[in-house]
C-alpha cells in the first residue's frame, strides 16, 4: 500500500511539474471587421513583393517567425495560419475600412502559412501602423486565424517595442493577464518571434 501511495504521489508530482512547465495558452481575440473576403491572387509568406510589380511594399520590412505548439508544448505540424493586417499607413485593403489613409498597391496584406515538422512558421511583411477606429486608437497588430488538427484560434499579435501604445489599446487591455501571450518579442532589428499555443494540436 505504501509503495502504491508513493508511486501515485510521484506520478501526481510529475503531472503537476509538467503542467507548471507547459507554455501558457495564447489569448484568443475577435476576428475583427477586416478579414479579407476578397483577396489578391498571391497569399505566400512574403507580403512585401507581388509578382509583376516593380516596387516593394512601402514601410519597414520585418520578419516574424514562431512555432505552433499544443498546451503540452508539443509542436503542431501542418497547422494552417491565415494572417492579415493593415499596411504601413494603417489601412486595410477591405471595403469596410473607411480610413482615409492610402492603400498600397504593392502590399499583399494577407498570407496563408503552414507549419513544418517542428511547428515552425515564418513570414516577411511590413510593420503595420496604428490607426483610429470606432473603439479608439488601435496599436500595431497582425490578425491570425490558426487551425490545428483539433483546435482553432483567432488571435491578434502585438509588438513588444510598442508597449506604450499596447497599454492604451482597448482590445489589448481586454486580454488582462493573458495579454503577454499575444506579444511578439523583438530578437534583433526587424526580426520578431511569436510562438502560438493552442489548447490541442
N, C-alpha and C positions, 0 to 999 in steps of 0.2 A: 504493500500500500504506500509506504513512504517513498519507494522508488517511483511509483506511478505518479505520486503527487509532485515529486521533484521534476520528473520528465515533463509533466504538464506545465510546471512553472517555467521551465527552460523554454518550452515552445511558446508560451504566452509572452515571455520576456523577449524572445526573438521576434515575434509578431509585432509587439509594441515598438521595438527598436526599428524594424523595417518601416513601420508606419511613420515614425518620427523622422526617418531619413528620406521618406518619399517626397518628391517635389510637390509644392502646392499647386492645386488646380488653377489654370488660367481663368481669370474672371470673364464671364460672358457679358455681352452688350447687345443693344438693339442693332438690327441691320442698318437702320438709317434710311433716309429717303432717296439716296442717290445710287442704289445698286444698279449697275449698268445693264438695263434690259436689252438695249441695242448696243452692240459693241463693234469695234474695229475688227477687221479680218484677223489681225495678229493678237495673240494672247500669250506670247512667250515670256520668259523670265527677265528680259531686258526691255523695260518700258521706255527707255530713253532714245531708242532708234526705231524707225519704221522703214520697212523695205521701200526703196524707191525715193526716199526723202534725202535731200542733200544736207539737211541740218539736224543736229541733235536737239532733243527737247531742251527748253530753257530751264535754268535753275541749277542748283547744286546737285551733282550726281552723287548718289550714295549707294552702298551695298548693304543689304540686310541678309543675314544668314541665321539659321537656327535649326532646331530639331523638333519633331513632334513626338511626344512621349505619352505613355499612359500613366495613370496615377501611381503605379508601382515603379516608375522610372524606366520602363522598357520602351525601346524605340518602336514607333508605329511606321512600318514600311508600307508604301503605296498609298498613303493618305493624300487626298486631293485638297489643295488650298486655292481658293479664289481670293485675289487681292485687288482692291480698287481704292482710289484716292483722288484728292484734289491736286491740281497742278501747282507750279511754283508761284502762281498768282492767287491761289486759293479758290480756284474754280473747278467744278466737276463738269465733265462732258455729258451732261444729263439735262433733259428738257425741263425738269422741275427745279433746277438750280437757277434762281433769279438774280444771282450775283452779277454785278456789272464788270467784274474783273475779266480780262481777256481769256479766251480759250487758247490753247496751244496746239496747232495742227500737227506738230511733230511729237506730241506726247501720247503714248499708248493708253495710259490711265488704268489699265486692267491687265491682270496676268492670271494664268492658270498654272499651278505648280504641282508637282508630285514628289513625295518624299522618297529617298533612296533607302538602301538596306539598313542604315543606322538611324533612319528617321530624319535625315538631313534635308534641308531645302535652302535655296539661295535665290535672291532677286537683285537686279540692278534697277534703280529708279531715281526719281527726283525727290529731294526733301520737300514735302508739301508745305504750303503756307498756312498760317492761321487765317480764319475768316469769320465774319459776322454771321450770326444765324438768329432765328426767332427765339432760341433759348440762351442767347448770349454768345460771346466770342468763343469759337472753338479753337483749341490748341492744335498744333500739327498732329496728324494721326493718319494711320492707314487701316482700312477695314479688311477683315479676314473672315472668310467662311471656310471652316476647316472640317473635312469629313474623313473620319477614320473608318474602320470596318464596322464598328459598333456604336460610334458616338459622333455627334455633330456639334460644333461650337461656332457661334458667331462672336467675334471679338474685335476690339479696336486696339491697335498697337500705338503706344505713345513713345516719346523720345526722352531719354534721361537728361539731355542737355537743355530741355525746355521745361525744367522743373517748376519755374515760377509761373509760366503760363498754364502748365498742367494743373497746378493747385487752384487756379481760378476757373477751370473748365467744369461746367455743371455735371456732365456725364462722367468725367474722371472722378470728381468728388463723390459721385453717387456709388462708386465702387467700394468706398470705405477702406477697410483694412486690406482688401484684396487688390487695391489699385497697383501695388508694386508688381503684380504678376503680369500686368499689361504694359510694362515699360521696357523698351529695348535699351540695353546698355551700350555705351559708346566705347568700343575697344581701341580705336585709333581714328584719326580724322576721316570722316566719311564712311566708316565701317561700323555697323551696328549688329548686335547679337540679341536674338529673342527666341527663347525656347517656349513651345506651346505644350501645355499639359492637359490632356483630355481625361475625362472620367474613366473611359475604357478605350482600348485601342481601335 
